[in-house]
Amino acid sequence: MSSQDFDVLIAGAGIIGLATGYALLTEKPGLRIAIIEKESNPAQHQTGHNSGVIHSGIYYKPGSLKAKNCMDGYKRLLAFCETHKIPYELCGKIIVATSEEEIPRLEKLYERGLANGLDRLTYLNAAEIKEHEPYSAGIKAIHVPQTGIVDYKEVCKVLCEEIVKNGGQIFYDERVTALIDHESDVAIQTSNKSYKAQKFVNCAGLYSDKIAKLQIPDLNVRIIPFRGEYYELKTTAKHKVKNLIYPVPDPAFPFLGVHFTRRVDGLIEAGPNAVFAMKREGYKKSDINLKELWDSLSWPGFIIVAAKYWKTGFGEIYRSFSKSAFTRALQKLMPELNKSDLIPSGAGVRAQACEKDGKLLDDFCIEKQGACIHVLNAPSPAATSSLSIGHKIAQIVLDIKVEI
């Protein structure tokens, strides 16, 4: 097989891998970098199935990697879109409390937003909620004007163009099969070629743990896939949603709950749920990979998580198969929504990192091992944060001291 040498090799042409390549070439023009991707096009999985929200940073614990990278990434993303004429809109959203018990959690979110630098947050009463979203109902809400929408596949298209324009290379249909860290360099074998690089960056998303295990056999993290299924509003019902409507999230569960999202293409999405997927790229209920299913079921951490959240899990599965149950969940935010307003839409699969002791990683997780850097957990708001995360990884690659 042919062999190619690079300064930096990146696995994964999702938005994190592309942002890393872009940052490296921005920081050090002339660097010999390549991105290898197992699919025939970029952004085919988590990035390509993203609902397109530009997150403000209101949800994340101050000082966490999510908070810091979201705030920085937000600014970088808007500047990138402005520079490259990528359409986006800061349409704002409301986070709605529908019961008294949710109000303390809503107020905690407000305080987090202020701590993270959001200066135009406002509380809404029941009447003011109607002014923003006439069909939504709640007793108190937060209006977050900084939230926006964008097409992340379009962002990735421009990132690819910029990488190639600046001398980087992107190779498709290249699945990583072996990795050897020689300290002085890293040897990577794919299905078609062999590569050598001074540094290797693993941005493989749903398969990031698999690649990391090629170097770290006793890795304490495993990716557990969760499918998020969406409905969309029929054309005759689109008027019921003006922008974005979110519930107050349950702090015990690492997902934001079903919500309404207006996308830049005009589509109104409703969802997602969070269903354990029986295949890492299992976008349909019928998608099963027995080996990957066993990898999840046999992981001690997953057994602990399943025992802890089984009631919630069965509720999500029930909503997956019952349109009526899915509609009822959405009706908490919008009582006038009808089951007939909804038609099945797409789905995405989230790569949720789970440690052996049952801890579901909430924050971003980036680990450096020898000449390799592994991005082991990059859930939402990773797309919003991507240019910041890419910048941080570039600094690590170039041996600039930075907090991982």
N, C-alpha and C positions, 0 to 999 in steps of 0.2 A: 504494500500500500504506500501511496505517496505520503511524505511528511512535510509539514510546514512549521516554521518557527515564528513566534511572535513575542513581543514584550508582555502583553496581557491577553489572555484568552477568557472570554465570558461565555458561560452556558446559559442560554435563555434569551429569546428576543421578545419577552414581554416588556412592559413599560419600565420595570426596574433595571433589567439588563441593558436596555437601550439607553436609559438615562445615565447609567454608569459609563457606557461607552462614550456617550456624548460629553460627559463631565471630564473623562480622562483626556479626550482630544482637545477640550477647551483649556484644561489645566496645563497640558504639555503637548502642544502641536508637534506632529511628526512621530508621536509614539506609534509603534506598530501594534495595533490591536485588531482582534477578530472576535466576532460573536457567532457562536454555533447554536443552531436551533433545530429541534427534531421535526418541526412541522415545515410545510412548504411556504409559509408566510408568517409575518410577525403577529403578535398579539392575538393568538388563536384561543387562549384559554381564559385565565382570570381577567386579564386586561380587556380582551375582546368581548367578554360577557358582563362587563361592568355597566352599571346603570347610568354612569356619566355625571355623578355628583362631584362638585368641587366643595370639599368639606371645609368648614370654617375653623375647626379646632375646639369646638365647645365641649365635646364629650370627654376629652382626654385629661388624665391626671397631670396637673402642672408639674413640669420637670421631667416627665416621662419622654421616651424617645418619640412616641406618637405625637405628643403635644409639641415638642420642639421641632420635629421634622415637618409636621403638618403646617405650623405657622410659617416656617421658612419656605417649605415647598409650595405653599399657597402663593406667596409673593413671586417665587421663581416661575411657577406655572403661568400666572397671569402675564408676566413679562414676556415669557416665551410665546404665548398665544398672540400677544400684541405684536411682537417682532415679526412673527411668521404668518400673521393674518389668519389665525385659526379662530373660527367663530366660537364665542362663549358668551354666557350671560350671567350676571350676578342678580338672580331673580329673588333671592331670599327664601327662607322657609319658616314654618312655625312648628314648634314642638309642643304638643297638646296634652295636658293632663285632663283625663276624663273622670277621675274620682278624687276624693279628698286625700286618700292614702298616697296618691302619686305626687301631691304638691311638694312635700319635703324633698323628694328626689328631683323635681323640676327646679326647685330653688337651689339645690346643690349644683345642678348643671349651670344655672345662671352665674353662680359664684365661680365655677371653674372657667366659664367663658371670660369673665372679667380678669381672672388670674392669668389667662392665656393671651390677654391683650385685646379682646374684642370690646370695642368701646361704644357700640351703637345698639346693644341689646335692649329690648324693651319687653316688659310684661304686658300681656293682653288679658282683659277680662272676657267674659262670655260674648258680650256684644262686639267687642273689638276683634275677637276671633272671626266673627261673621263678616266683618269688614274686609279682612284679608282673604278669607276662604268661606264664601257664603254657604257652602254645603257642609262645612265641618262643624263639629260640636264639641265643646269642652267647657271646663269651668275656669281654667287658667292656662295660659300659654306663654311661650317666649318667641318673639320674632327675631330671627337671626338674618340680618340683611346681607351679611358677607357670603352666605352660601350661594353657590352657582351651579351651572351645568355646562358640560363640554363633551365632545366626542373623543374619548381617549384613543380610539383607533386612528383618528386623524392626527392626534398628537404623536402617536408612534410612527405614522407614515412620515411625518416631517423629521422626527428624530433619526429615522433610517436614512433619509436624504442627507441630513447634516453629517452623519457619521461617514457615509460613503464620500461625500464631498470633501471631507477633511482627511481622507486617506484610510479610514477604517474599512474593514471588510465584514460582510455578513454571509455566512454559509448556511443554507437551509438543508433540510432532510439529513441532518447530522445528529444522531442520538449518541450520547455519551455511554460507553460500555466499560471503560476502565480508566483509572486515575492512579498515577504513581507520583508521589512527592519526593523528589531527589534532593530537596533543600536548595540546591543551586538553581533548579528549574523543576517544572511540573510536566509530566508526560500524560497526554490525554489521548485515549483511543475512542474513535466513534465507529459507527457502522460502516463508514466509507474511508476514513483517513486516520492518520496519526498526527498529533500536534505536539509541539513543545512550546512552553512559555515560561517567562520568568515569574509571572504571577497568574493565578487562576481564580476567577470569581464565579461562584455558583449562584445563579439567579433562576433556578429551574422550577420555582413555584411548587406545584403539586408533587414534583419529584425531587425537590431539593434535599430531602432527607436521604433518598436513595443514593444520590451522588455524593453527599457528605459521608455516607457509610463506606464508600469506596476508599476513603482516607481514614475515617474514624469508625472502626467496626463496632465499638461499644457506645455509639451515639445514644444520648439520653433522650432524644426527641424523635417522635414519629409524626408524620403528617396524617391526620384523619380528615377525609373529605366530607364536606357537608354541602348538599345541593340546595340551592335557593331557587324556588320556582316562582314565576311571575304570571300574573294575568295582565291584560291591558284593557283600558276602557274603550268601548265602542265609540265610533265617531259621534253618535247621538248622545253620548254621556261625557264627552271630554270637557264640556263646559263646567262640570262639577268640580274640577280641579284647576286652580289658576297657576300654582307653582309647586311647592313641595310641602307635604304634610306628614309629620312624623309623630309617633307616640313617645311617651317617656320610657326609656329603655329599662328593662329589668337588670339591675346590677349583678344579679346572681347568674346571668346567662350571657355569654359573649356575643350576642347579636342584638341588632337595634329594633327588631320587631317589624311587622308588616307596616308599610307606609305607602304614600302616593308620591310619585316622582314624574314631573314633566321633563321630557328630554329635549335636546336641541333639535331633533327631527320632528318634534310635535307630538310624538307618542306619549301617552300617559300610562306609566307602569304602576301596578299595584302588587305589592309583595316586598320582599320574598319571605317564604317560610325558611326553615333550616332543618333539612332532613338528612340523616346519615346516608351517604352514598355508598353503594356496593362496588363502585369502581372509581378510581381517582379522577377520571374524566367522564364520569357517568352523568350525562346531561338528561337522560331519560330514566323513568322509573324502571324500565326493563333492562337497563345497562348493568351487567354483572361481570366482574372479573374475579374468579374464585381465588386466585392467588392473592390479589390485592385485598379482597374481602377478608381472607384469613389473616393477612398482615395486620389489619385493623382489629379484628375480633380477638386475636391472640396477644395483643399488646396490653400488658398489665395496666397501663394508664387508662386505656379505653374502657377496660372492665370497671375500673373505679368510677370513671365519668358516667358510664351507662347506669351503674347502680345509683348514682347520685341524682341523675337527671331523667330517669326512665319515664316519669309521668309527663314531663315536658316533651320528651322525645316522642312518646306515643301520641301526644296532642298534635305535634308537628306532622307526624305520619298521617294521622286522621285528616288533617287539613289538606294534605297532599292528595288524598283520594276523594275528598268531599268538597265540592265547590261550594256547597251550602255553608260548611264550617269555615272555609276560607272567607266567604262573604261576611259571615258574622263577625269574624275578627276585624275585618276592614270597617264594618258598620260601627265599631266603637268610636272611630274617628269621624265617620260619615254615615249617620243613621239613614239618610235618604238614598244611599247606594242600593241598587237592586242587583240581584243575582244575574239578571238578564243584561246588566250593563257590562259584564265581564266576559272576555274571550281569552282562551289560553294563549300565553306568550312564551318567551324563551326561558332559559334557566342558566344558572352559572354554578360553578363548584368552587367553594372556598377551601383553601388549604389551611386547616387549623392545626397548629403544632400542639402536641400533647406530650408532656414528660412522663417518664415511667411511673412516677408516684401519683399520676392522675391530675396534675396541674395543667390546665389549659392556658397556654401562654397568651397573655392579653397584649403585651407590648411587642414592638418589633424586636427581632432577635437576629443579630449578625455576629458570627463567630469567626475569629481568625485562627487558623491552625497551620503553622509552617508558612508555606508560600501560597496557601489557599485561604479564600474568604468565602464563607457560606452564609447566604441569606436564608435563615431557617424559619422565620415567621414574618410575613409581610401582609397582614390582612388590611382591611380598610382602616385608615385612610391612605393606604400605600400609593394609590394612583395620584391623589392630590400631593402626597409627600415625595413622589418619585424623583423629582429633580434635586431635592434636598438629600435624599438617601443616596442617589447616584454621586452627588458631590462628596458626601461623607466617605463612601466606598473608595472613590478616586483618591481621597487624601490618605486613606489607609494603604492603598496600593502603592502610592508614591512616598510612603514612609513619613507622612506628615502626621504628627501626633493629634489624635482626635478621639473623642469619647465614642465608643461603639454603642 
